[in-house]
Amino acid sequence: MYIIIPVNGQDKLKSTVTSIIDLSYWALIDFTDGEVKSTKFVKELKEATDIWIDYAILYSKYENYMDLMNEGVMCLVRREEETIEDLIEAFKFKELDEIGL
């Protein structure tokens, strides 16, 4: 399964989630069998055309998420998490909110 997160850089450990408008990169995370297999950074989502993106973890519920949902991507919203690692941990334990709530 693939998860995307809008982030402000290309460092897996230091990059933090940001709004879609302010993003520098999308973190594209291969999350399989309950663990991160790989993390790749892309400028545009169209660079990742060969995969199916299952989830997007967004900065806030006020993001423009309709394009993602129209593509079949389930959109989740962080609570207080900032880093990629913290967001993935929250994802594992279902501690993220659905966009419509």
N, C-alpha and C positions, 0 to 999 in steps of 0.2 A: 504494500500500500504506500502511496505517496502523499506527503503533507507539504504544503507550501506556507511560508511565513514571510511577510514583507519585513525586510531588515535594513539597517543603516550601514552595512559593510560586508566584507567577505571573510571575516574571522569567525570560525565556529564557536569560539569561546567568548569573544568580546562583543560580537554584534548583538544589537538589541532590536526588538520588535518596534516597528514604526507604522505610521498610517500609510495607506496605499499611495496617497498623494505625495508623501515625503520619502518614499522608499528609494534606496539606492540599488538594491538587489532583491530578488526572491530567493529565499533559502528553500531548496528542493530536497526534501528528506525522504530517503527510502527507509521506511519503518516496517520491518518484517519480523514476525514471531516475537513481538514485544520488545524489540531493540532497534536502535538506529544502525542500519547497514552502511549508509553513506550519506554525505551532505554535499550538495553541489549548489553553486550560486549562479543565477542567470539574471540578466538585465530585463529580459522580456519573457513572459510565459510562453510565447510562441516558439521560443528556443527549445522547449520541452514537448514537442509535438508527438514524440514517439511513446509517451507514457500516459496513463490515465491518472489524473490527480483526484484523490479521494476526499481530502480535507484541506481547508485553509484555516489557519489560526490568525485572526485579525486583532488589531490594536483595540478597537472599540466597536460598539454596536452601531455607531453612526457612520461606519465606512460605507462606501459604494460597493456593495457585494452582489448586486443583481447579475452582472456579467458572469461572475463565478458560478452562481447558482444556476444560471441558464445553461452552463456547460456541465452541470451535474455534480458540482463540487459542494460538499457539505461544509457550511461556514460556521466556525466556532469563534468565540471571543474570549480573550484572556481575562483574568480577574486582576491580579497584581503582578504577574510574572513578566519579566523583562527579557531574559536571555533565551536563546534557542534551547539550551539544556533544561531550563526551568519550564519552558512551555511544553517540551516533550514529556517531562515528568508529570506535569498536570494532565496532559493528554492520556498518558498511561492509566492514571488513577481517576479519569473522568471528572476532573476538577475544572473543566472549561464550560462556558455557557453556550447554548445554541444562540445563533444570531437573533432570532425572533423573540427571545425572552427578555 
